[in-house]
Each structure stands twice: as structure tokens, then as C-alpha cells.
Amino acid sequence: MSKALFFHAGCPICISAEQQVAAALDPARYDVEVVHLGEQKSRIAEAEGFGVQSVPALVIDGQPFHINFGASLADLK
């Protein structure tokens, strides 16, 4: 099973992406973890390590995919 991380900040764009994109992943293929960076600021460095520059973003097997634009990681620090 592949690991997927969905990073977001709780903004309306992020919540919409979580409901539509993260929820659409096949749970038989992907173990999806949703990370709210507004509440878990200690994980911002982890997101940056994957190359995430803004949220919402989906990281699958270490590869970041930026979805729309809700907030930059710099704004969350």
C-alpha cells in the first residue's frame, strides 16, 4: 500500500480539496493521512522536506502535488 499525505491549513480551498481529492483516493491502494498544518505546525518542516510550497498539497510516495492555492507554507509559520 502506498502512503499519501494531504497537507492543508483549514481554509475553505483546503477543506474543499480534502473532501474532493483526498477522499477520492482508493483506500485499498493508499493509506491517506490528513495533516492540518494550522493545528500541527511542528509538521511544516516535514511538508517542506517533501517539497511542498503551498497548501493544499498531496504527497504520494514522496512526490508532492500542489492543488490550487490556499496558503504558502511561509504564511503558516
N, C-alpha and C positions, 0 to 999 in steps of 0.2 A: 504494500500500500504506500502511496506517495503522500508526503507531508505538504500541506498547504497552510500558509499563514495569511490571514486577512487583517491588515493593519488599517485602523481608522481612528478618527478623532471625535466621533459622535455628532458631527454636523449633519444636516439634512442630506447632503450629497453622499456622505459616507454611509448613512443608515440605508438610503435607497440602494446603494451599490451592494451593501451587505445582504439585503433582502433579495436582490435580483441576481447578483453574480456569485457570491459565496454560497448561497443556498442552492444554486443550480448545479454545483459540483456533485458528481456521483459519489455518495458516501461509501460505496463499495470499492472505489478507486482512490479516494482522497480522504485523509484524516485532516479535517479543517479545524484550525484554531483561530478564533476571532480575538484580536488584541486591540483593545481600546487604549490608544496611546495618551489620550487626555486623562485617563484614570491610572494608567500604568507607565508613567514617564520613565521609569527605570528600564523600559524595553526600547526606548528610542534609539539607543546605540545599537541594539540588535537589528532594528529595521535599517539603520544606516549601513550596517555591515553587509546587508543583502543588496545594498544599492538603492534602497527606497529613498526618494527625494521628496515625495509628497503623498498625502493620503486622500482618498482611499487607494490602497495598493494591495495586490495579491501576489504572494511569493509562492511559487510551486517548485519544489525540488531545488531551492536556492536561486531561482530565476525570478526577478521582480517584473511585475506587470502593473503599470500605473493606469488607474481608471479615473477618467475625468480629473477634476482638480478641486479638492475641498480645502486643503491647507498644506503649506510646506512644513517639513519637519522642523525647520528653524523657528517657525511660529509656535510650535508646541513646547519648545524648551523653556 
